[in-house]
Amino acid sequence: MEIKIEEISGTNLSEYGKIPISFSTNIILQVIPRVKGMSRIEFKETILKEPIKVDHDASPNLSPFNWKDNFDLSNWSFWLAKQGEKAVGGITLAFSTPGVNMLEGREDLGVIWDLRVNPEFRGQGIGKKLFVTALERARELGCSFVKVETQNTNPMACRFYSEMGGELGVINRFAYKDNPQETMLLWYFSLREGKFWIP
Ligand SMILES: CC(C)(COP(=O)(O)OP(=O)(O)OC[C@H]1O[C@@H](n2cnc3c(N)ncnc32)[C@H](O)[C@@H]1OP(=O)(O)O)[C@@H](O)C(=O)NCCC(=O)NCCS
């Protein structure tokens, strides 16, 4: 059945929040500094003995149900991917919101705050449809760049962002004080003329 992308309001994220964001993986991208000091960094696909399960919604601050209490959503945009009446994916674009560190106080930067596809519907092009929709909006808003955060423990998302034309702008091995084994990866998508590929 056809997938339709529908813009929704940030005041009602109940359907959105029910779409699972969790994933399991037995592969991580091990981040290896090669030289002391001014280090070269390499990524090595490493197979874990036991798969890990990651669920960002388990952290109350990250769950869409709580965004309205934590952030001013007036300049944010939200979309659902729907198959008939069923919400199978969602994406959120954050823009121009004082106090949101990820936006760096810049007016030419949009942030993909969240992207999720129901596990049963992954690998069917839905993430790509949502992503292109959000980047088109960012371009309309006058953004030169869109940025998104992921981790070395999410190789599927890394492949997805790389496939979407992203460039790895920041590798921060020391970003997460509660999760020191994880590395923060910030992907950047240039929206400047001729740069971003829209299918
Ligand atoms: C990341 C995610 C949103 C991708 O959505 P999706 O609908 O599965 O992705 P698509 O089918 O649109 O994939 C587009 C391209 O990305 C790449 N890709 C996506 N998933 C991949 C995977 N598991 N392995 C390798 N490449 C992958 C492929 O190149 C694919 O194109 P192709 O199928 O023509 O080869 C989805 O896997 C998801 O919801 N993951 C859990 C939540 C998450 O990690 N969100 C991002 C947080 S930063």
The ligand as a Gaussian input file, in Angstrom:
#p B3LYP/6-31G(d) Opt

LIG

0 1
 C       17.521000       4.758000      10.329000
 C       16.099000       4.538000       9.809000
 C       15.255000       5.770000      10.105000
 C       16.177000       4.333000       8.282000
 O       14.849000       4.249000       7.774000
 P       14.473000       3.161000       6.663000
 O       13.087000       3.435000       6.210000
 O       14.755000       1.819000       7.202000
 O       15.541000       3.522000       5.532000
 P       15.319000       3.462000       3.935000
 O       14.655000       2.180000       3.586000
 O       14.659000       4.715000       3.494000
 O       16.841000       3.429000       3.461000
 C       17.423000       4.366000       2.589000
 C       18.866000       3.947000       2.342000
 O       19.618000       3.979000       3.560000
 C       20.505000       2.837000       3.605000
 N       20.114000       1.979000       4.737000
 C       19.009000       2.078000       5.502000
 N       18.992000       1.119000       6.455000
 C       20.133000       0.393000       6.281000
 C       20.681000      -0.746000       6.947000
 N       20.073000      -1.334000       7.986000
 N       21.861000      -1.225000       6.495000
 C       22.481000      -0.656000       5.440000
 N       22.007000       0.421000       4.771000
 C       20.846000       0.938000       5.196000
 C       20.345000       2.102000       2.289000
 O       21.308000       2.580000       1.406000
 C       18.965000       2.516000       1.837000
 O       18.816000       2.557000       0.451000
 P       18.544000       1.204000      -0.394000
 O       17.501000       0.423000       0.375000
 O       18.076000       1.723000      -1.704000
 O       19.855000       0.503000      -0.438000
 C       15.445000       3.269000      10.436000
 O       16.327000       2.166000      10.281000
 C       15.110000       3.410000      11.928000
 O       13.992000       3.815000      12.278000
 N       16.057000       3.040000      12.781000
 C       15.838000       3.106000      14.235000
 C       15.752000       4.511000      14.738000
 C       16.995000       5.317000      14.396000
 O       18.104000       4.830000      14.456000
 N       16.754000       6.595000      14.034000
 C       17.829000       7.494000      13.709000
 C       18.358000       8.046000      14.974000
 S       19.719000       9.126000      14.667000

